[in-house]
Amino acid sequence: MTDRHRIGADGLSATIQARGAELVSLCDAAGGEYLWQAGPEWRRHAPVLFPIVGKLAGDTLRHAGAEHRLTQHGFARDRRFEWVEREPASCRLRLTDDAESRALFPFGFTLELAYALAGGTLTVTARIANPGEAVLPCAIGAHPAFRWPLVPGAPKEAHRLVFEQPEHGPAHRLEGGLLGPAEPSPVQGRDLPLSPALFARDALILPDVASRALRYEAPDGTALTVRWEGYPDLGIWSKPEGADFLCIEPWHGMSSPVGWDGDFAEKPGLLHIPPGGSRDFTWSVTL
């Protein structure tokens, strides 16, 4: 069985790989590629962030008196998922806890990723289920990297994000990979002008956004729309120099706040899934 599966419908195509259940290509009817192709500036395309988003202090998960080494964004993005379904316009993959995962993250889980193309939209659904007998604390995040500029040769600074709703809440930046204090947001009502300089201090993090959609627009009107459900938070990231991608990242959870280093189950912003329970999280992109 191959480690990649290509789906197609209504003129769009997408390719998903088993490693990390990661989306690695998204093309329009003309064959134009909209996803970053993992260049030397950043070797990923659209990783799945689980069971944490961001970093823990000292890359250490503390729980019930024990310590576990768990590095940035967790391990799911580097694990091989099993194929559950592989259809012409959809697929589904699954990762379950095992001895290797429990050495890093001492909780039972099942994580499924489903991809489907229809009507010019790719929809990605993550389902986290708790098969264990204790509450499952965790975070989940999407990390798709779209080409920037959207139109070859267009100035990066001429692009913008237009949110569905005005975004008046605070923003956060990272300090050594950890969540810094709240500060004024660069979003101007519904608009966020884009430039490489925006990422000189790493990712822009917007907790509890009002919107559930945004448009990523080029100066000539070329655009794509990203929507999300179940994810309250949003990260926006690129490298400040030389990387032609823009990550639009719906999250549930984020890095530990600077100065916080308690029991993982009490970490701010986590999900808490009861035994036998599950939660779904969806994001989509329309070209």
GIJO-V938274 format. One line per field, one symbol per residue. ss: DSSP state (2 for helix, 1 for strand, 0 for the rest). psi: psi as a letter, one per 40 degrees, with the letter a starting at -180 (. if undefined). A space follows every 10 residues. Layout:
ss=???
psi=???
This chain:
ss=0001111110 0111111010 0111111000 0010100000 0000011110 0000002221 1110011110 0000022201 0111110001 1111110022 2222000001 1111111100 1111111110 0000011101 1111111000 0000022201 1110000000 1101100110 0010000100 1110022220 0001110000 0011111000 0011111110 0011111000 0000111111 1100001000 0002220000 1110000111 1111110
psi=hieihhiiif eiiihhidhe fhheihiade ehheihffad dheidgihhi eihaiihefh hhhfeihhhh iheaedeeih iihdihidei ihiihiiadd ddddhfiiih hihhhhhhfe hhhhhhhhih eaeihhhiii iifhhiihid hheihdeeii hhidihgeii iiiihfeihi iiiiiehgbe hhhiiddded faihhhifid ieiihhhide ehiihhiihe heihihiiie hehfihhhgh igiaiiiheh fahdeehhei ihhiheiiii hhiihh.
